[in-house]
């Protein structure tokens, strides 16, 4: 039934929000004010076109307390955070909560930003670690499996020719161990190379390659079992 792995579709952008970025009661809009006496070093000036500023520069500025730089980072990467959280949890509700928690915690996380990797690699690691923490707080795998059902509901408008294969794949994913789901979410869902996924998960490229091979092997076994 499965000759090769279909790439799971991205869950798409996060739900639209009206107005500015709010995270658990916090307004992440950049408030225009004079920080000339407070900012030094990498602090990004209000006069700079923030949306054209590299992530790494914004992150360094945000780590130094630049609220405009922080708001720009959140605005630029919220869909990325939400999308990966959705793939890792399999639940729209849990992904929304996780994305909100991550954004609320980012100011303190950024204090440890050292610019030793690309900002997106650092951010992926933050999201993956947050998802791991959330799993440890969740009671059973059954809730995770139910979450993948939510993901399926969001994909029910798939064209008929792909629907059966996609539905089967989503159900099969719930039967994979969490570490294999994490790897698939990054390599296939986020279209990372195995080396990039290894950086995010803190594993060697060889381990990521083994995990992907194991995923394919398990999916083929599931397909044979389901075909009986």
ABEGO torsion letter per residue (X at the ends): XBABBBBBBBAEBBBBBBEBBBBGGBBABBBBBBAAAABBEABBBAABBAAABBAAAAAAAAAAGBAAAAAAAAAAAAAAAAAAAAAAAGBAAAAAAAAAAAAAAAAAAAAABAGABBAAAAAAAAAAAAAAAAAAABABAAAAAAAAAAAAAAAAABBAAAAAAAAAAAAAAAABBAAAAAAAAAAAAAGBBAAAAAAAAGBBAAAAAAAAAAAAAAAAAAAAAAAX
